[in-house]
Amino acid sequence: MTDGQATQGLILKEGTIFDRSVAGRVGFQLPPVDVPKKYPEKYRRETPAGLPEVSELEVVRHFTRLSTWNYAIDLGTFPLGSCTMKYNPRINEEIAALPGLSEIHPDAPPELCQGALEVIFRLENALCAISGLDECTAQPAAGAQGELTGLLTIRAFHEKHGSSRKLVLVPDTAHGTNPASSTLAGYQSVTLKSSSNGTVSVETVVQAIEKYGRDIAAMMVTNPNTCGLFESNISEIAEHLHGIGAQLYMDGANMNAILGVAKPGDMGVDVMQYNLHKTFSTPHGGGGPGAGPVAVRSHLAPFLPSPRVRLKDGKFVLEYPPESIGKVKGGFGNFGVLVRALTYIANHGSQGLKKVSRNAVLNANYLRARLQKHFEVPYATPSFHECLLTDAKQTKQGVKTLQIAKALIDRGYHPPTVYFPLVVAGALLIEPTETESLQELDQLADALIDIAERVEKGEEKFDQSPIKTIVGKVDEVGAARKPILSLDDRP
Ligand SMILES: *Cc1c(COP(=O)(O)O)cnc(C)c1O
């Protein structure tokens, strides 16, 4: 770690919490055990676990200091493409923190958690209405787990009908989770090349069908896709797939662009996942928490994960349908995320959700319009919720996407997504979301234009950035040649 410049007079030599450990120091004390010890002796550890010995105040200060080094949506625009880093309204947090919702035991019997079951029931219904699909499960804990759940549902459907299909078609613009989920579900993924306009053509799908026929279990389509473009052939693609009994899976992580405007069910989609943490504003990043509910057409519903929440005679009950693929997550998924999503949906209403997606699209196209003179735009079609640029103009001066991203950090921003989608060389994927105001969009555009102009004029050294952060540029060669793999290796 290279220590950089102090921004707020903070202590820079923070180190790790282990560096602060002093033998015998305690953060809290437990009373002596007054119940029988149940664990067999052979499972007890012989030496202490080697945890840091620190006081409560040291823990609080260490992590509070580290938190001030971070970038967050509450500090500024977070234009990370494909991740939908939108503002999380505080009302969501207030509702999710209500003790009746936040303190329920995960194994509480249905009679004692009717309200929580109603939250799940109403959320699943709202997600059916938004997708134009018939049934929904809120159980999966992330977009990727939703993909796996959807594919396992498809698999169970095919197996019931005596068909042992092997392949899942995945366009080359897809998120890496798509082929990974296909593999986990026991399928082999076949990559489809997208056309020069950034979307999948009908001919490409027809050719795959001619080649693989009824070996195809499903195709996964992200819509709008990761280039920020609408797959306008989706309905025709669905017809071709259905013609051979294959299913159309839609990766719905980008629903923020079409909420309340277009329904996947109307496009011929059989099953999709939502990413609640993106589209419905739950705080996310750093690996969680998330929720990836799956909505399906009725022919796939019997296979959804169990238990299902149903309303019977005015009471919410749990059902375990016999053909279900079983549980995919303990409890009922990430319940706090579900509460926030329902709050967000109820707060906006159907007209409000339509406005969300219209503004998300407007904001992305506004940035694109301001930036297109300064950065190469790879596809001529207007953008949906994110705008895709490349470093083609800047590479001529020897400056690449990675350096543009680091220079943006020095201008006070989290960088956009870089080098993704993989099909676009030097990609910069910018997703402003609808929650940024015109002033914020202009500030971000100004920062990017400033970088482009300085590259053009050769006015700035771009190989040193970031220089204004607490942790500076990482020594990449040193990290590869002399890796620090344990505390003892540190200089
Ligand atoms: C974010 C994303 C995923 C993965 O979702 P996780 O919740 O991170 O598992 C999948 N597909 C697309 C298009 C995404 O943007």
The ligand as an SDF file (V2000), in Angstrom:
LIG
                    3D

 15 15  0  0  0  0  0  0  0  0999 V2000
  -25.4840   -7.0630  -12.1420 C   0  0  0  0  0  0  0  0  0  0  0  0
  -25.8280   -7.9570  -13.2450 C   0  0  0  0  0  0  0  0  0  0  0  0
  -25.9120   -9.3450  -13.0570 C   0  0  0  0  0  0  0  0  0  0  0  0
  -25.5340  -10.0240  -11.7550 C   0  0  0  0  0  0  0  0  0  0  0  0
  -26.3180   -9.6270  -10.6650 O   0  0  0  0  0  0  0  0  0  0  0  0
  -25.7890   -9.8760   -9.1750 P   0  0  0  0  0  0  0  0  0  0  0  0
  -26.9060   -9.3990   -8.3080 O   0  0  0  0  0  0  0  0  0  0  0  0
  -24.5300   -9.0870   -9.0240 O   0  0  0  0  0  0  0  0  0  0  0  0
  -25.5400  -11.3390   -9.0180 O   0  0  0  0  0  0  0  0  0  0  0  0
  -26.2900  -10.1190  -14.1200 C   0  0  0  0  0  0  0  0  0  0  0  0
  -26.5530   -9.5870  -15.3210 N   0  0  0  0  0  0  0  0  0  0  0  0
  -26.4750   -8.2580  -15.5580 C   0  0  0  0  0  0  0  0  0  0  0  0
  -26.7930   -7.7180  -16.9130 C   0  0  0  0  0  0  0  0  0  0  0  0
  -26.0890   -7.3910  -14.5250 C   0  0  0  0  0  0  0  0  0  0  0  0
  -25.9790   -6.0840  -14.7640 O   0  0  0  0  0  0  0  0  0  0  0  0
  1  2  1  0
  2  3  1  0
  2 14  2  0
  3  4  1  0
  3 10  2  0
  4  5  1  0
  5  6  1  0
  6  7  2  0
  6  8  1  0
  6  9  1  0
 10 11  1  0
 11 12  2  0
 12 13  1  0
 12 14  1  0
 14 15  1  0
M  END
$$$$
